[in-house]
Amino acid sequence: MSKVKLPTEVAEKYELVDWVGGNRQTFGRHGLIDIDKMTLRRADALVRAGFPKLRIKPVSSTYAKKEEDKSSKK
C-alpha cells in the first residue's frame, strides 16, 4: 500500500486505487500525474477519461443523511 495521499479537497470526493510508487508518475495518454499538485478539476477530468487509479468515493449512509438534512432545511 502506498503512503501517497491526495490533497484534502480532492480526497473528500476521490480515492486512489492500487497506487504503487511515488507521488509523481507518467501514465501514457493521461500524461504526468503529480498527486501532490492534484486539483479537483484535474481529478474530475482524469475520472471522466477513465483513469483507473482514481475513483469517486462511495457515498456512505452517514454522508447521504447529512445531504438529506441539508436539503430538507431549504
N, C-alpha and C positions, 0 to 999 in steps of 0.2 A: 504494500500500500504506500502510496506517495504522500509526502508531507506537504505537497504543493496545495495552497489554499487560494480560492477565488477572492477577489476584493469583496468587502461586506455587501455593497449594493447588489453586486452580481450574485453573490451566494444566497441572497434572500429568495431569488427566483430559480437559480440553476444549481446543478451539482456536476462535479466531474465524474466520468465513468472510466474506470480502468486506466487512469493516467499513470504512466510509468516514466520516471526520469525527472529531469529538471523542469523549471517553470517556463522555459523558452525553447520551443521546438518548431520544426518546419513539417507541415503536413500537406505535401503535394499541392493540389488545387486550392486548398484553404490557405496556403502560404504560411508565413511565420506567425506563430501564436505565442504571445507572451502573457501568461496568466497574471503576472503582477500588474500589467497595464491593461487588463481586460476591462472594457466598458460594457454597460448594459446593452448599448446599441450594437456593439461588435458581437456580443453573445447571442442576441436576437438573430443577427444575420447568419452566424455560424449554424445555429439550430435550424433555421429555415433552409439553409444549404445542405442539411443532412450531416453535419459534422458529428461523428459517432462518439466523441469523447466528452460531449457536453449534452445534458438533457434538463428539461424542466423538472423541478422537484414535484413529487406527487403532493397534492393538496391534502393536508391532514384534516381530520374531522374538527379539530380544535380551530384551525385556521378558517375552515368553512363556516363554523359557528360565529366566529368574530366578524366575518364578512357579512353574514346574515344579520347580525345585530346592528352593524353599521347601516345597512340598507333599510332596516325597519325604523331607524331613528329619523330618517329623512322625511 
